[in-house]
């Protein structure tokens, strides 16, 4: 992630685009409903998109034809759910391909599927599972962001392995190779992203308790208590 322009075979690029498209269409409808129902959420939506754009623009060269970087999708997935992040992530990747030469247009579908679809769903699923198990909010936020980041690179490793199987060991060998190289840079990055996401969530809990309660991140009682104190 980002897989470079023209790096994937044409059939693979088309297949990943078709796989990602339904999630993006569904996300666009969810985003439209959210903005119409809650116009006040546009500021937080913009901040979530900006968080994703800035973090995912910090690229470190990794596997040939790709790179390592934070993804920033965990925060938006926790706040607004994964469908909306499919749209925000797609917009982020499109602008990065056009303005920063990160990724590309032919590989946009593959990059969207890994970073804007699988990452948010894996991170959100982890977050919800931990919260339902009684894990404290900030611990759940950390692991949600950590898994969103790391799962993106697991999918990218699969995408590259499918496109370029190892001549000797085939798909398993290529998957081990790509995944192993990514892990060197990505595990520390995922930990760092988890900690940064916790910091941002702490700031939001101080400044936007009402909005977090509406989104279901905080219990409604917390927002009421905060308003009473003010």
C-alpha positions in Angstrom: 0.0 0.0 0.0 0.0 2.2 -2.1 0.5 -0.2 -5.0 2.1 1.8 -7.8 0.5 2.8 -11.0 0.6 0.1 -13.6 2.2 -2.4 -11.3 -0.7 -5.0 -11.2 -1.7 -7.0 -14.2 -4.7 -5.7 -16.0 -7.0 -8.6 -14.9 -6.0 -8.1 -11.3 -6.6 -4.4 -11.4 -10.1 -4.9 -12.9 -11.0 -7.6 -10.4 -10.0 -5.6 -7.3 -11.9 -2.6 -8.7 -15.0 -4.7 -9.1 -14.6 -6.1 -5.6 -14.2 -2.6 -4.0 -17.0 -0.9 -6.0 -20.1 -2.2 -4.1 -18.5 -1.1 -0.7 -17.9 2.4 -2.1 -21.4 2.8 -3.5 -22.9 1.6 -0.2 -20.6 4.0 1.7 -21.7 6.9 -0.5 -25.3 6.3 0.4 -24.4 6.0 4.1 -22.4 9.3 3.9 -25.3 11.1 2.2 -27.7 9.9 4.9 -25.4 10.9 7.7 -24.9 14.4 6.3 -28.6 15.0 5.7 -29.6 13.7 9.1 -26.8 15.3 11.0 -25.3 18.3 9.2 -23.3 19.1 12.4 -21.3 16.0 11.8 -19.6 17.4 8.6 -16.8 19.0 10.7 -15.9 15.7 12.3 -16.3 13.9 9.0 -13.8 16.3 7.4 -11.4 15.9 10.3 -11.6 12.1 9.9 -10.8 12.4 6.2 -8.0 14.8 6.9 -6.5 12.4 9.5 -6.6 9.6 7.0 -5.1 11.8 4.2 -2.2 13.1 6.3 -1.2 9.8 7.9 -1.4 7.8 4.7 0.7 10.3 2.9 3.7 9.6 5.1 5.1 6.8 3.0 8.2 4.7 3.6 9.5 2.6 0.7 8.9 -1.1 1.3 8.2 -4.0 -1.1 9.0 -3.3 -4.7 6.1 -1.5 -6.3 4.6 -0.5 -2.9 5.3 1.3 0.4 4.6 1.3 4.1 2.7 4.0 5.9 0.1 4.6 8.6 -3.5 4.4 7.2 -5.5 6.6 9.5 -8.7 4.7 8.8 -9.3 3.3 12.3 -10.4 6.6 13.8 -13.1 7.3 11.1 -14.3 3.6 11.2 -14.8 3.9 15.0 -16.6 7.2 14.7 -18.7 6.8 11.6 -18.6 3.0 10.9 -16.7 1.3 8.0 -19.1 2.1 5.1 -18.5 5.8 5.4 -14.7 5.2 5.6 -14.9 3.4 2.3 -15.8 6.7 0.7 -13.4 8.9 2.7 -10.6 6.4 2.0 -11.4 6.3 -1.7 -11.3 10.1 -1.9 -8.0 10.1 0.0 -6.4 7.5 -2.3 -7.7 9.3 -5.4 -6.3 12.6 -4.4 -3.0 11.0 -3.4 -2.7 9.3 -6.8 -3.4 12.5 -8.7 -1.5 15.0 -6.5 1.2 13.0 -4.8 1.9 10.1 -7.2 1.1 7.7 -4.3 -0.5 4.7 -5.8 -2.2 5.1 -9.1 -5.5 5.1 -11.0 -5.2 1.6 -12.4 -4.4 0.2 -9.0 -6.9 2.4 -7.2 -9.4 -0.5 -6.8 -6.8 -2.7 -5.1 -5.6 0.1 -2.8 -9.2 1.0 -1.9 -10.1 -2.6 -1.1 -7.1 -3.0 1.2 -7.1 0.4 2.9 -10.6 1.7 2.7 -12.6 -1.6 2.9 -10.8 -4.3 4.7 -8.8 -2.1 7.1 -11.9 -0.2 8.5 -14.0 -3.3 8.8 -11.2 -5.3 10.6 -10.4 -2.3 12.9 -14.1 -1.6 13.7 -14.8 -5.3 14.3 -11.9 -5.5 16.7 -13.0 -2.3 18.5 -16.6 -3.5 18.9 -15.6 -7.0 20.1 -13.4 -5.5 22.7 -16.0 -2.9 23.9 -18.6 -5.6 24.2 -16.1 -7.6 26.3 -15.9 -4.7 28.7 -12.4 -3.5 27.6 -11.8 0.2 28.4 -12.5 2.6 25.5 -9.0 3.8 24.9 -7.6 0.2 24.9 -10.3 -0.8 22.3 -9.5 2.3 20.2 -5.8 1.4 20.2 -6.3 -2.1 19.0 -9.0 -1.0 16.5 -6.5 1.4 14.9 -3.7 -1.2 15.2 -5.7 -3.9 13.4 -7.1 -1.5 10.8 -3.5 -0.6 9.9 -2.0 -4.1 9.9 -4.9 -5.8 8.2 -4.5 -3.4 5.2 -1.0 -4.7 4.7 -2.0 -8.3 5.1 -4.4 -7.7 2.2 -1.8 -5.9 0.1 0.6 -8.8 0.7 -2.1 -11.2 -0.7 -2.7 -8.9 -3.7 1.0 -8.8 -4.6 1.4 -12.5 -4.0 -1.5 -13.3 -6.3 -0.1 -11.1 -9.0 3.5 -12.2 -8.6 3.7 -15.8 -7.2 7.2 -17.1 -6.3 8.7 -19.1 -9.2 9.7 -21.9 -6.8 7.2 -21.9 -3.9 4.2 -20.3 -5.6 1.6 -18.3 -3.7 2.6 -19.4 -0.2 6.3 -18.4 -0.8 5.3 -15.1 -2.3 2.9 -14.3 0.5 5.6 -15.1 3.2 8.1 -12.9 1.3 5.8 -9.9 0.9 4.3 -10.2 4.3 7.7 -10.6 6.0 9.1 -7.5 4.4 6.1 -5.4 5.2 6.2 -6.6 8.8 9.6 -5.0 9.4 8.2 -1.5 8.9 4.5 -2.0 9.4 4.3 -3.4 12.9 6.0 -0.4 14.5 3.9 1.9 12.3 0.7 0.2 13.4 1.7 0.6 17.1 2.4 4.2 16.5 -0.9 4.8 14.7 -2.7 3.1 17.6 -1.2 5.4 20.1 -1.8 8.5 18.0 -5.4 7.5 17.5 -5.8 7.2 21.2 -4.4 10.7 21.7 -6.9 12.1 19.1 -9.8 10.3 20.8 -8.8 11.7 24.2 -8.9 15.2 22.7 -12.3 14.5 21.1 -13.6 13.2 24.4 -12.7 16.5 26.0 -14.0 18.8 23.2 -16.9 16.8 21.6 -18.5 14.6 24.2 -22.0 15.3 22.8 -21.0 14.3 19.3 -19.2 11.1 20.5 -22.3 10.2 22.5 -24.6 10.6 19.5 -22.2 8.4 17.5 -22.3 5.8 20.2 -18.7 6.0 21.1 -19.5 7.4 24.6 -22.5 6.5 26.7 -25.1 9.3 26.7 -24.7 9.7 30.4 -21.1 10.9 29.9 -22.2 13.7 27.6 -24.9 14.8 30.0 -22.4 14.7 32.9 -20.0 16.9 30.8 -22.7 19.4 30.0 -23.7 19.6 33.7 -20.2 20.3 34.7 -19.8 23.1 32.1 
